[in-house]
């Protein structure tokens, strides 16, 4: 894929991020010449390069308790 093809495909897409982000990131990988992400598994330790990688955020500390939340990274 070259830049003109990429632009022609994605310019009219608008702001539908949730619907398009996976396809967009795969096309972006093709454009810059890197491998597409791997499928996600049931074992996060194996998910080195995937879409929607689960991550734990440390949100702060209250007394002796650290608050954490689980989030996602679009492409990890």
N, C-alpha and C positions, 0 to 999 in steps of 0.2 A: 504494500500500500504506500502511495506517495502522499505528500501533503495536500495536493489538489483533490485527490479522491477522498481523503479524510475530511477536508473542509466541506466538500460537496455533500457528503453523507450527513455530517453533524450540524452544519449551520442551520438548516431548517428544523432541527429537533426541538428547539425551544427549551423550556425549563423543566422537563419531566425527568428529574434526576432519579427518582426511585424506579421508574420504569426503564430507564436507559443506561444506568451507570455501569452495569456489568458488560454490556456490549461496547459501550464507549471505552472502557478500560482495556478490553481485549483489542479493540482497534488501535488504541493508543500504543499498546505494546507492539503491535505489528508495525506501526508507523516508525517507532524508534528502534526497532530491531531487537527486541528482547522477547524471551519466551512468555507465552500466556500463563496466567496463574494456574496452579494445580487445583483439582477438586478438593474440597474440604472433607476431612475424615472425622471419625468419632474420637480421635485422639489429638487434642490440640497441640501436643508436643511434636507431632509429625507435620503440622500445618505450617511449614516454613514460608510458603509463598501462595497465598490464597486470597479470594475475595471474602469480605465480611469476617475477618479474623477476630475472634473473641479476645478481649484484653481486660485486665482488672486495673481499675484506677484507684489510687489511694487518695481519697477526697479530703483527708485531714485527720486530725486527732482531737478527740474529746476526752480529757483526762487520760486514762491509760488505754483507751479503746481507739483503734484506728478504723475509720469508716472507709469502706470500699464499695465500689459499684462496678458492674460489668458493662462494658461498652463494646463497640465494634470499630474496626479500622477497615475502610473500603477496600484497600489493596495493601496487603502486608507481605 
